[in-house]
Every structure is written in C-alpha cells, then in structure tokens.
C-alpha cells in the first residue's frame, strides 16, 4: 500500500510541475519519498491513529494526509484524477520533448526564452489525444514513432504520430547490424570460397590471412 500511494504522490508532483505550480511539487515529492521508505504500513497507521497518525509521517501535512486517507477509504484521490484530466495536453507535449532528450526544466527554460513556442504543440497534441483516447496511449504512440524515426536518423513531430497512426503497429526500429573491418578497411565474406576478403582503398579484394580475433566488428545501422 505504501508504494502505491507513494507512486500517486510522485505523479501528483510531476503533474503539478508540468502545470508550472511552485512549491507544491516538492511537498508531494517529499511525502512520496517518506512513504516509500516507511517501515510501517500506512493503512495500519491510519487505522490506529487516524489523520493525526498520517500527519506524523515526515513531509505529510494536513492536506496530503487527507488525500492519503481518501485513498485508503475510497481507493482513489479525486484531486489526482482531476489533475490528470487538466494536464492531458501538457502531458503529451512534455512527453514528446522527453523523447527528444529534453527534461521538463529545459523545456520550461526554452519556452520562457521563446526558443520553443509551446502553443505550437498544443493543437497537434489535442488531435493525438482525440485519436488515442488517453494520454497513456498517446505517449505509447509517440514512443513508437521516436524509436522508429531515430533508428533511421529521421526527424519527427507530434504530427508524425497522427499521420502514421494507422501504421503504428507495423513501424519497427531499424535493426542494427555488425560489419567486419580489418585495419579500418571493410571486409566481405565470399560464400563461394568460404573466406573473408579485405577491400582496400583501391577497391581490390585481398584474401584475409589473419586470425578471427583480428577482425573488428562495428555496429552499423
């Protein structure tokens, strides 16, 4: 139970951070970390000592304590559910930039400096959400697009996921292969002669007379 609630509190912190709310994310994150490391079961604490018992946990104040109690009684937290709905578009935009190597702090900084025009991404994010039906499914679509595009050195946007929507399940990242080299010259295997040949800078095929350990296998896309 502790880990389940800790996970929710951590996600609340992340969603508040996405919204740009100050101070609150740190409070929820601190409470999450306390629950994560708590040796006692939080449900037992609440059963024995009520809300005051929850507030005795490091980092848990009255507001967060009430939300923990709500989860223990109802199995969900309304504030968390509402927050997920309010941030659906922002979640998708943020995740898109995460697939491109941006963390949230960098995204906020670039948006403030107008290096990234955040509003430009909200419309396609909404379109992707409408297609996917949930932020979770939209993120999975972006994840597939990112892996597929990066394996081919292609650029991609949120719109790419929309355009490729019907092909998502068939989009596979390009597999990496290893090719043999000897002293930086490429090698080729002759199936007919059952031997490796080294191709020098003049394009000549020279029979390889070295040992298997002399061959360098380089990963290539």
C-alpha positions, -999 to 999 in steps of 0.1 A, spaced: 0 0 0 28 24 9 44 21 -26 11 25 -44 3 58 -26 39 69 -29 37 65 -66 5 85 -68 20 113 -47 51 113 -70 28 115 -101 9 144 -85 42 162 -80 51 156 -117 17 169 -129 19 200 -108 54 206 -121 40 203 -157 14 229 -148 42 252 -135 29 253 -99 55 264 -74 65 248 -41 37 221 -41 56 196 -63 84 194 -38 60 189 -9 43 159 -27 77 145 -37 90 147 -1 58 130 12 62 103 -16 98 96 -5 88 93 31 61 68 23 84 49 1 109 44 29 83 39 57 86 6 75 51 6 89 20 0 67 3 34 62 -31 18 64 -23 5 99 -12 39 110 -44 54 98 -65 27 114 -49 32 147 -42 69 148 -64 85 121 -54 117 103 -31 127 131 -11 95 126 -7 102 89 5 138 97 32 123 120 49 109 89 77 131 77 66 155 50 29 147 53 8 177 63 -29 181 67 -37 184 30 -16 155 18 -27 135 49 -63 140 39 -56 127 3 -38 96 17 -69 90 39 -92 94 9 -72 68 -10 -73 44 20 -111 48 22 -121 51 -14 -92 36 -34 -87 68 -54 -79 105 -49 -102 130 -66 -76 157 -67 -52 133 -86 -79 123 -111 -89 159 -118 -52 168 -122 -47 141 -148 -76 154 -168 -65 191 -165 -30 183 -177 -37 158 -205 -25 180 -233 5 192 -214 15 156 -205 16 147 -242 36 178 -252 60 172 -223 64 136 -232 71 145 -269 100 167 -258 112 140 -234 115 116 -264 137 142 -280 160 144 -249 145 175 -232 137 174 -195 109 195 -181 133 222 -167 150 226 -201 116 228 -218 103 255 -194 136 275 -198 134 273 -236 97 282 -236 105 313 -215 132 323 -238 109 317 -268 133 291 -282 103 268 -281 68 282 -289 48 259 -266 14 269 -281 25 255 -314 24 220 -300 -9 221 -281 -31 217 -312 -15 185 -326 -13 171 -290 -50 175 -287 -55 158 -321 -33 129 -310 -52 127 -277 -85 125 -296 -71 97 -318 -56 78 -289 -83 83 -263 -59 88 -234 -26 104 -226 -11 70 -219 -19 57 -253 -8 89 -270 26 85 -252 29 50 -264 23 62 -300 50 89 -296 74 63 -281 69 41 -312 74 70 -336 105 82 -317 122 47 -318 113 42 -354 125 76 -365 157 77 -345 168 43 -358 166 58 -393 180 92 -384 147 109 -393 132 139 -378 97 136 -363 70 157 -347 37 151 -328 20 153 -363 41 123 -374 23 101 -349 -10 114 -363 0 108 -399 14 73 -391 -15 64 -368 -28 35 -389 8 22 -394 20 24 -358 19 -13 -352 39 -21 -383 66 6 -376 97 -11 -363 130 4 -354 157 -4 -379 178 -32 -366 215 -25 -361 240 -49 -377 277 -55 -372 300 -54 -401 336 -67 -402 367 -45 -407 404 -51 -408 427 -22 -401 398 2 -410 392 -15 -443 358 -32 -448 356 -69 -453 333 -91 -473 326 -128 -469 327 -150 -501 302 -178 -498 317 -195 -528 353 -196 -514 342 -197 -477 367 -169 -469 368 -133 -458 383 -107 -482 396 -72 -473 386 -44 -497 414 -19 -498 411 18 -508 416 9 -545 386 -15 -544 408 -46 -546 396 -77 -528 425 -92 -508 423 -125 -492 422 -122 -454 451 -142 -439 447 -130 -403 431 -146 -373 394 -142 -363 404 -120 -333 420 -96 -357 386 -87 -372 369 -56 -358 331 -58 -358 315 -24 -360 278 -17 -352 261 0 -381 225 10 -389 
